């Protein structure tokens, strides 16, 4: 369910914002156009928002600035602590994950950035099925994450990372659960959503899925 990565994110919490700012060469392309990615997720969001993987609160802040009520879910204790320091006191950031969470009211949009790959494809399907039951017609899932067009694109990306000496990135790509666009399209479609994909860099796409 992705919670196996909690220790990693507890350790990463205090340097995460430097990564998203592009200060680490290995992950510079992963976080290329970071602000535009967050802004697109916000632009596609409506109403009350449930956010998974709040991290240090960067997307949350933008959602709040746009006037949304936000309920945040974050499994990492250290990430939650930093987010609570950065966010207004009234914002709820609760412990939980994509499958195990509580939200006190109806939401209109479910969002996440750089996190859905912590679930294997079967868990991704379970999560989207659950969200489909929560959302009204016209409700949205807006996720930004690393996904690949096909297996060949994934394999080539790993090879290129190794060739550049980006061994941490290569290990990350091979140990987490980065899926393929046809798989994600099928997951959304089979659970009653219409989905489109917008690419922002070599790694990251924004997925906008609307409940039919």
ZIUR-V591414 format. One line per field, one symbol per residue. phi: phi as a letter, one per 20 degrees, with the letter a starting at -180 (. if undefined). A space follows every 10 residues. Layout:
# ZIUR-V591414
phi->???
This chain:
# ZIUR-V591414
phi->.nffegfgff fegedgffff enedffdgfg dfmgffffff fffeecmfdd demgmenffg gffffeneec ddcbfefffg ffgffeeggf fecdfrbfdc bccfbfddcd caclbfffdf gffgffffgf fffeefgnfc dcddafbcfa ffffgfffgf fffeneffff fggededfed ggffffffff dnddcccced afddcedddd ff
